[in-house]
Amino acid sequence: MYFYKPKNTIELYQELTFSDSYEEIQNLILEGYEENFAEEDFENIQNNTAIRVGQFSLFEYHNTSYIIMTSPGTEKLKVLAVEELPEDIREFFMGIAN
């Protein structure tokens, strides 16, 4: 039996915060997306204390996008809030994956 970690935002936060090195967390980055998470990002996460850890899902449709805030670290996701994104923020998120 395999247990895949991290399986939610809380576990991801813990992995990033308590890892000993940037190289140690390289296996968390999906192949082909390495340039989206720099060593400087890792160091910034390690050298600062998070004020809040949130978990969000982004649903993109043809003409609109929604961000859905869910409960981090729970056994079953619970929806906490749903917001339609303004066009400029929608474009920002659409540009991340490219």
C-alpha positions as CSV (number, residue, x, y, z in Angstrom):
1,M,0.0,0.0,0.0
2,Y,1.3,3.4,-0.9
3,F,0.6,6.7,0.8
4,Y,1.1,9.7,-1.5
5,K,2.1,12.9,0.2
6,P,1.3,15.7,0.1
7,K,-2.4,15.1,-0.5
8,N,-3.7,18.5,0.6
9,T,-2.5,22.0,1.1
10,I,-1.6,21.5,4.8
11,E,0.7,18.7,3.9
12,L,2.2,20.7,1.0
13,Y,2.9,23.6,3.4
14,Q,4.6,21.3,5.9
15,E,6.7,19.7,3.2
16,L,7.9,23.1,1.9
17,T,8.4,24.6,5.3
18,F,10.3,21.7,6.9
19,S,12.3,20.3,4.0
20,D,16.1,20.6,4.5
21,S,16.9,21.7,0.9
22,Y,15.4,22.8,-2.4
23,E,16.7,19.6,-3.9
24,E,14.7,17.6,-1.4
25,I,11.4,19.0,-2.7
26,Q,12.2,18.6,-6.4
27,N,10.0,15.5,-6.5
28,L,7.0,17.7,-5.6
29,I,7.3,19.6,-8.9
30,L,5.5,18.1,-11.9
31,E,7.9,17.3,-14.8
32,G,8.0,20.2,-17.2
33,Y,7.0,22.8,-14.6
34,E,10.3,23.1,-12.9
35,E,10.8,26.8,-14.0
36,N,7.6,27.7,-12.1
37,F,9.1,27.2,-8.7
38,A,12.6,28.7,-8.2
39,E,15.0,28.1,-5.4
40,E,14.4,31.7,-4.3
41,D,10.7,30.9,-3.9
42,F,11.6,27.9,-1.7
43,E,13.9,30.0,0.4
44,N,11.3,32.8,0.8
45,I,8.8,30.2,2.0
46,Q,11.3,28.7,4.5
47,N,12.4,32.1,5.9
48,N,8.9,33.5,6.6
49,T,6.0,32.4,8.7
50,A,2.7,31.9,6.9
51,I,-0.1,34.0,8.2
52,R,-2.7,31.7,6.7
53,V,-2.7,28.5,4.6
54,G,-5.7,28.4,2.3
55,Q,-6.8,25.8,-0.2
56,F,-8.3,26.9,-3.5
57,S,-9.6,25.3,-6.7
58,L,-9.9,27.2,-10.0
59,F,-12.6,26.4,-12.4
60,E,-12.2,27.9,-15.9
61,Y,-15.0,28.1,-18.4
62,H,-15.1,29.7,-21.8
63,N,-16.1,33.2,-20.6
64,T,-15.7,33.1,-16.9
65,S,-13.6,31.6,-14.1
66,Y,-14.5,30.8,-10.5
67,I,-12.2,30.4,-7.5
68,I,-13.5,28.1,-4.8
69,M,-12.0,28.2,-1.3
70,T,-12.2,24.8,0.4
71,S,-11.3,23.5,3.8
72,P,-7.6,22.6,3.9
73,G,-6.5,19.4,5.7
74,T,-9.9,17.9,6.1
75,E,-10.8,14.3,5.2
76,K,-13.5,15.5,2.7
77,L,-13.4,18.9,1.0
78,K,-16.0,21.4,2.2
79,V,-16.7,24.6,0.2
80,L,-16.1,27.7,2.2
81,A,-16.6,30.3,-0.5
82,V,-17.1,30.7,-4.3
83,E,-16.2,33.9,-6.2
84,E,-16.3,34.7,-9.9
85,L,-13.0,36.2,-10.9
86,P,-12.7,39.7,-12.4
87,E,-11.3,39.6,-16.0
88,D,-7.8,40.8,-15.1
89,I,-7.3,38.2,-12.4
90,R,-8.8,35.5,-14.7
91,E,-6.2,36.4,-17.3
92,F,-3.5,36.2,-14.7
93,F,-4.4,32.7,-13.7
94,M,-4.8,31.6,-17.3
95,G,-1.3,32.8,-18.0
96,I,0.3,30.8,-15.2
97,A,-0.2,27.4,-16.9
98,N,1.3,28.6,-20.2
